[in-house]
Amino acid sequence: MTQSPEIINCAALDEAQLAKLRALSVTQEQAEFGGTFPDSLETILSGVDGSVQGFCFLEKGEPIGMVVLKQAPATADWVPGDAVSLHGFKIDANWQGKGYGRAAFRLAVEAAARSWPEATQLVLAVDAENSAALAVYRSYGMTDSGPVYSGRIGKEHRLSKALR
């Protein structure tokens, strides 16, 4: 069954939705690589110049996941100046395995293109051992830069996709 969540900028969430978003969780391993929901919300709140935006995935008005998108100057040094970088993409543990990740990723790519129309590509880093995430990203046309890099936690792939 194909799932179809909605996407909304976290700035448009009401207090009840924000509280529910903060209460969502992922596995310990997922949190190690992509942070917790409260971590990601803190990242969004720290991006006061518009270079960081957060988006929430909703199912029937209820938060089920989120993503953080960044553009320079908030990006890592390996991110090209014409790119939007994707961070902390996560679906609550209770909603995983039901097709929401794939649908939400498509929405995240669309949000990146809408939020920064001048950007030409989307980039991300993903744990080299996260085969499920790699499969989702590659199924949406993301290509690997080639080598596996030593990242913050361990080995990671760096992927990119044209936005236009």
N, C-alpha and C positions, 0 to 999 in steps of 0.2 A: 504494500500500500504506500503510495507516495504521499508524504506529509507536506503541508503548506503553511508553515508558520508566517506570522507577520513580522516586520522589522520596524522599530521605532528608535529615534535618537533617545538616548538615556536622559537627556535634558528635558524631554517631554513627558517623562514618567511622573505619575503622582506619588505621593508619599507612601501609600499602601503598596504600590508596585515596586518602588525602590526597596522597601523593607523586605518584600518577597524575593527580590533579586539578590539582596545581600544574604538571604538565608539559603540560597541554592548551594549545592556542593558538587564536587567531582571527587574522583578517587585521589588518594594521597599521591600516587605517581603522576596523575594528570596535574595536580596542584603544584607539584615540584617543577614541572616544565612550563605550565601556562598560568600559574598563580590561582588564587582562589577568587571567588566572586567579589568579596570585599576588597581584595588587592586590586582587581581590575577597576572597580569603581573609584578607588583612590587615585589610580593612574589617570582616569578621565577627569577627575576634579582638579588635578594638578596642571592640566593643559589649558591654561587660561588664554593663550594667544590664538586659539583656533587650530593649532597644529595637532591636537589630540581630540578625537571624538569617539564616543562609545555608543554602541547600538545594542538594543535588547531584542531578543527573539521572543515573540509572544504566541501562545496557543490559547485561543478563546480569551484573550485579554490577560492571561496569566504568564509571567516571565518563566521561560524555560532555558534561556541561555543568553550569551552575550559575546561581543567582540569589541576589541579596541583597534582603531585605525589611526595611524600617525603619518604626518608629513614633516619634512624638514621645517624647523630645526630639531624636532623631537625624535628623529630617527637615529638609528645606529650608524656608525661611520661607513659600514659596507652597503648601505642603502643608497641607490642612485638618487640624485636631486630631483628627477622627474617621476619619482615613484611614491606610492602610498604603501606603508608597511602594515601588515596585519599581525596583531598580537592577542594573546589571551582568548583565542576562539574556544568557547566551551559551551557544552550542553549539559544541563543538570544530569547527575547520575541516574535519576529516576526516568529520564526521557531518552537516554541513550539506547542505541540498538533498534530504534523505531523509524529510522529514515530522516530524522530531523536534522542531523548534522549536514547531510548533503544539501538539503533544501536551504538551510540557514547559510551555508557557505555561499551558495549562489546569491542570496540576498546581500551578503557582506560584500561581495564583488560589485554588485550593482550600487550599493551605498557608497563604496569608495569612488566609483566613477562619477556619481552624482555630487558627492561632497567636494571633490577636487577635480573639476572638469579639465584642468590643465595637465593633470597627471597622465602619463602614458602607460604606466605599468603598476601592477600590484606585486609586492614581494613579501616573502615570509621565510622564517627559519622554523624547522620542525625536527624533533628528535629523530635521529637516524633509525631508531628501533620502533618508531611509531608507524607500523605498517598500515593501520586503519586510516590514520590521518593522511599519510602519503597517498593512499589509494583514492581518497576523496579529492585531494588537491589535484592529483594527476588526471582524474576523470573530468575535471573542469578545465583542462588544458594548461595547467601549470607545468613548466619545464624546470628541470634541475640544472643548476649551474655547473654540475659535473663533480668536482671534488667534494668529499665530506669534510666539514670544518670542525675544529674544536670549539664548541660553544660554551656558554655559561655553565651548563650542567654536564655536558658530554658531547658526543659527536652529533652533528646536525647537518641536514640538507638545507640548502637555500634555493627556494623556488621562485619563479616569476611568471607573470601572465600579462599580456598586453590588455589594456583597458579599453582601447579604441579599435 
